[in-house]
Amino acid sequence: MEEPRIKVYGADSEITVAGNAAGLRNLAETLIGLAEPEHRDGYHVHLEPGISLEDGPVSLVLERDEEL
């Protein structure tokens, strides 16, 4: 099975989240998890370069925000 790989990068007003198939599935599962009822407003997950993201210039925070 292939290792999940995700990279986040951007310039000016555009952010790109790129990944292989396993990485995109992992990201989708993380987003679905944020929508689960046991997680309240403000619950968030940090994806950091070198840990859950490929090395790159930025980290990624996924946050549940019920005000949106």
Residue, then its C-alpha position, 0 to 999 in steps of 0.5 A: m500500500e502506498e504511503p499517504r503524501i500531502k503537500v500544501y503550498g501557496a502564493d499570493s491569493e491561492i493555496t494548493v493542497a496536493g496529494n497522492a491517492a492515499g494522501l487525499r483519502n487520508l485528508a478526506e477521512t480527517l475532514i469527515g471526522l471533523a464533521e462528527p457530532e462529538h466534535r464541537d465548534g473550534y475543534h481542529v487538527h494540525l497537519e505539520p510539514g515533515i510529520s503529516l505533510e511533505d516538507g514545505p513552506v506552510s502547515l495546515v490547520l483544519e477547523r470546525d467552525e459552526e459560525l460559517 
